[in-house]
Amino acid sequence: MEQESLGFDPNTPNVARLYDYYLGGKDHFPADREAAERILAVAPEVRAAARANRAFLGRAVRHLAEAGIRQFLDIGTGLPTQESVHQVVAKAAPGSQVVYVDVDPVVLVHARALLSGQPGTAVVQGDLRKPGEILHHPEVAAAIDFSRPVGVLLVAIMHFISESDRPQEILATLREAMAPGSYLVMSHGTSDARREAAARGTEVYRRANAPLTLRSRQQIMKLFEGFELVDPGLVWLPEWHPEPADTVDFASGPESSLILCGVARRI
């Protein structure tokens, strides 16, 4: 298959491939590695933050499984890697439905190849900036029964949504579709810590055609409107129900993870 038909340019850094590089994956190109190294030069914590974010995803999904959630909508999936949502739920809640949504055609190709023949999973193309289209996508509607509780996962994706994209309206659209007892899982980069490094890293992402909108704790809290945060609330990545098996050590404190996260229940 030719690169043009995949809809990607290997010479332009890509968010999913940058994340893959931080995690030690292999699905990236020289342009991605160069951009990632520029970011790591000003914010070396980013590599550990990516690992901590992935670990948070696993803990959050297990928490939802323990709460009885059996259907998961993961928006902004990124490139498949170890301990993806379907792998976590296969152990924690066998028989669950998992729908992966991403706008990136490269991610879709990888995910569909990985999940071919995998029961209880679906991969669809969708843009978080158009949540209504995701919710009404035929494959989403076939897999997810929104009259029952669902876990909606927005992990390290909302900071790629600008204010002009009306993030609170996006969350409101998703919230209104979620039955009471559903859960929202979110992690979001913030400018509250390491402000100088955050500013320089944001500039690198902007030049990589992936502008970041790093929000304050107060702004991120507003995105949880209509949900009730579960204990311990909105915290740094390593502070959310840490487990010895996946703890990422941040010698200069949990704020060095650069990302706030929370799990909240639909009221």
Wavefront OBJ file of the C-alpha trace (Angstrom):
o trace
v 0.000 0.000 0.000
v 1.450 3.357 -0.973
v 2.040 6.043 1.634
v -0.360 8.424 -0.123
v -3.240 5.965 0.288
v -2.493 5.764 4.002
v -2.850 9.514 4.246
v 0.352 10.287 6.139
v 3.610 12.089 5.600
v 6.638 10.396 7.226
v 8.560 13.660 6.980
v 6.167 15.498 9.296
v 6.240 14.630 13.015
v 3.098 12.927 14.227
v 1.597 12.989 17.732
v 0.944 9.243 17.911
v 4.433 8.405 16.665
v 6.040 10.867 19.123
v 4.199 9.111 21.947
v 5.309 5.746 20.586
v 8.921 6.970 20.651
v 8.625 8.110 24.283
v 7.282 4.672 25.202
v 10.187 2.925 23.500
v 8.150 1.647 20.571
v 9.298 1.146 16.997
v 6.519 2.735 14.933
v 8.109 6.100 14.178
v 10.224 7.839 11.542
v 13.370 10.030 11.688
v 11.253 13.215 11.694
v 9.408 11.950 14.766
v 12.607 11.009 16.566
v 14.153 14.404 15.843
v 11.087 16.263 17.139
v 10.885 14.003 20.202
v 14.519 14.610 21.051
v 13.985 18.391 20.779
v 11.142 18.097 23.254
v 13.164 15.851 25.584
v 16.019 18.358 25.503
v 13.810 20.997 27.155
v 11.525 18.662 29.134
v 13.295 15.344 29.789
v 10.420 14.315 32.075
v 8.218 13.743 29.035
v 9.495 10.194 28.501
v 8.678 9.190 32.081
v 5.384 11.086 31.840
v 4.373 9.007 28.812
v 5.071 5.804 30.750
v 3.181 7.131 33.766
v 0.257 8.089 31.557
v 0.124 4.596 30.091
v 0.230 3.098 33.573
v -2.604 5.396 34.702
v -4.723 4.165 31.784
v -4.315 0.577 32.940
v -5.164 1.384 36.561
v -8.189 3.444 35.544
v -9.559 0.730 33.248
v -9.160 -1.865 36.001
v -10.959 0.501 38.397
v -13.866 0.812 35.961
v -13.968 -2.958 35.477
v -14.177 -3.425 39.244
v -17.047 -0.912 39.260
v -18.947 -3.079 36.791
v -18.237 -1.287 33.517
v -18.283 -3.692 30.583
v -18.121 -1.334 27.605
v -15.343 1.123 26.854
v -15.048 3.930 24.292
v -11.395 4.954 23.906
v -11.158 8.202 21.923
v -7.719 9.243 20.711
v -6.349 5.739 20.940
v -2.868 6.306 19.562
v -0.657 3.562 18.166
v -1.275 0.134 19.699
v 1.191 -0.793 22.392
v 1.409 -3.132 25.371
v -1.437 -3.052 27.881
v -3.940 -1.473 25.528
v -7.503 -1.238 26.809
v -8.694 -4.525 25.304
v -5.730 -6.338 26.866
v -6.454 -4.887 30.304
v -10.173 -5.716 30.175
v -9.468 -9.219 28.861
v -7.929 -9.894 32.282
v -10.130 -7.663 34.449
v -13.525 -8.068 32.756
v -13.608 -10.762 30.059
v -16.360 -10.315 27.507
v -16.301 -6.522 27.585
v -16.801 -4.403 24.479
v -14.003 -2.016 23.492
v -14.251 0.566 20.719
v -11.123 2.437 19.678
v -11.532 5.800 17.942
v -8.803 7.832 16.295
v -8.593 10.395 13.507
v -5.096 9.359 12.394
v -5.134 6.958 9.400
v -1.796 5.462 10.450
v -3.202 4.586 13.865
v -6.247 3.022 12.218
v -4.138 0.815 9.936
v -2.037 -0.435 12.850
v -5.009 -0.947 15.166
v -7.071 -2.823 12.588
v -4.151 -5.103 11.770
v -3.524 -5.810 15.457
v -7.173 -6.382 16.327
v -8.196 -8.376 13.261
v -10.334 -11.237 14.493
v -10.204 -9.980 18.098
v -13.677 -10.525 19.607
v -15.365 -7.634 21.388
v -13.295 -4.909 19.730
v -13.892 -2.359 16.984
v -11.749 0.363 15.434
v -13.393 3.417 13.878
v -12.207 6.687 12.437
v -13.499 9.708 14.307
v -12.538 13.227 15.302
v -13.025 14.235 18.943
v -13.861 17.734 17.726
v -17.001 16.166 16.239
v -18.258 14.032 19.139
v -21.753 13.658 17.708
v -20.358 11.885 14.663
v -18.475 9.469 16.907
v -21.522 8.703 19.019
v -23.674 8.048 15.953
v -21.072 6.090 13.994
v -22.696 2.776 12.973
v -19.908 0.640 14.429
v -19.954 2.573 17.699
v -23.737 2.266 17.918
v -23.514 -1.468 17.195
v -20.960 -2.085 19.937
v -21.921 0.380 22.677
v -25.333 0.485 24.360
v -25.499 4.032 25.691
v -28.559 3.191 27.768
v -26.161 1.282 30.030
v -23.056 2.611 31.821
v -20.004 3.084 29.630
v -16.416 4.087 30.277
v -15.300 6.965 28.047
v -11.521 7.340 27.903
v -9.921 10.663 26.952
v -6.320 9.906 27.856
v -3.756 12.540 26.819
v -6.016 13.829 24.041
v -7.835 16.922 25.356
v -4.664 19.025 25.360
v -4.721 18.747 21.560
v -8.149 20.369 21.578
v -7.897 24.155 21.377
v -10.279 26.599 23.040
v -11.681 27.440 19.601
v -12.779 23.785 19.377
v -15.066 24.416 22.389
v -13.783 21.651 24.699
v -16.559 22.066 27.269
v -19.172 21.550 24.552
v -17.356 18.398 23.452
v -17.483 17.043 26.993
v -21.123 18.066 27.369
v -22.054 16.153 24.203
v -20.305 13.033 25.457
v -21.758 13.424 28.949
v -25.334 13.713 27.709
v -24.939 10.446 25.802
v -23.628 8.598 28.866
v -26.054 6.811 31.177
v -25.883 7.590 34.914
v -23.219 5.397 36.461
v -20.913 5.822 33.470
v -17.338 6.965 33.961
v -15.048 9.501 32.323
v -11.288 8.865 32.423
v -9.155 11.856 31.508
v -5.516 12.874 31.641
v -4.476 16.340 30.519
v -1.187 18.201 30.210
v -0.954 21.291 32.362
v 1.112 24.454 32.526
v 0.896 24.535 36.336
v 4.342 22.970 36.737
v 7.634 23.495 34.914
v 6.210 26.548 33.123
v 9.365 27.369 31.173
v 9.844 23.789 29.974
v 6.124 23.550 29.179
v 6.307 26.686 27.059
v 9.365 25.459 25.144
v 7.879 22.006 24.643
v 4.633 23.541 23.414
v 6.582 25.482 20.807
v 8.213 22.286 19.531
v 4.800 20.633 19.237
v 3.472 23.691 17.409
v 6.257 23.430 14.864
v 5.463 19.729 14.533
v 1.947 20.730 13.461
v 0.509 19.442 16.741
v -0.317 22.547 18.794
v -0.853 21.938 22.494
v -3.286 23.729 24.767
v -1.925 23.161 28.266
v -4.650 24.102 30.734
v -4.523 25.002 34.406
v -5.928 22.747 37.126
v -8.980 24.994 37.336
v -9.596 24.795 33.588
v -9.234 21.009 33.604
v -11.642 20.771 36.527
v -14.249 22.575 34.420
v -14.042 19.792 31.845
v -15.354 17.397 34.518
v -18.526 19.451 34.955
v -21.520 17.150 35.399
v -19.300 14.350 36.684
v -18.286 13.472 40.235
v -14.566 12.827 40.633
v -13.760 9.649 42.511
v -11.061 9.556 45.166
v -8.375 10.972 45.077
v -9.783 13.584 42.671
v -7.758 15.482 40.087
v -4.123 14.617 40.808
v -0.747 14.138 39.149
v -0.344 10.857 37.249
v 1.699 8.969 39.874
v -0.759 9.989 42.601
v -3.822 8.225 41.161
v -4.116 4.873 42.974
v -0.411 4.021 42.533
v 0.498 0.363 42.240
v 4.027 -0.932 42.893
v 4.082 -2.848 39.608
v 3.739 0.242 37.429
v 4.943 3.120 39.571
v 7.137 5.563 37.644
v 9.514 7.400 39.950
v 9.747 11.185 39.604
v 12.649 12.206 41.818
v 11.677 15.885 41.787
v 8.081 15.204 42.763
v 4.842 13.990 41.153
v 4.320 17.346 39.413
v 7.231 16.386 37.141
v 4.798 14.041 35.410
v 3.427 17.230 33.777
v -0.051 15.692 33.485
v -3.099 15.836 35.740
v -5.572 12.988 35.691
v -8.865 11.929 37.134
v -11.683 9.408 36.958
v -15.211 10.693 37.377
v -18.674 9.188 37.588
v -21.600 10.459 35.558
v -24.062 11.957 38.017
l 1 2 3 4 5 6 7 8 9 10 11 12 13 14 15 16 17 18 19 20 21 22 23 24 25 26 27 28 29 30 31 32 33 34 35 36 37 38 39 40 41 42 43 44 45 46 47 48 49 50 51 52 53 54 55 56 57 58 59 60 61 62 63 64 65 66 67 68 69 70 71 72 73 74 75 76 77 78 79 80 81 82 83 84 85 86 87 88 89 90 91 92 93 94 95 96 97 98 99 100 101 102 103 104 105 106 107 108 109 110 111 112 113 114 115 116 117 118 119 120 121 122 123 124 125 126 127 128 129 130 131 132 133 134 135 136 137 138 139 140 141 142 143 144 145 146 147 148 149 150 151 152 153 154 155 156 157 158 159 160 161 162 163 164 165 166 167 168 169 170 171 172 173 174 175 176 177 178 179 180 181 182 183 184 185 186 187 188 189 190 191 192 193 194 195 196 197 198 199 200 201 202 203 204 205 206 207 208 209 210 211 212 213 214 215 216 217 218 219 220 221 222 223 224 225 226 227 228 229 230 231 232 233 234 235 236 237 238 239 240 241 242 243 244 245 246 247 248 249 250 251 252 253 254 255 256 257 258 259 260 261 262 263 264 265 266 267
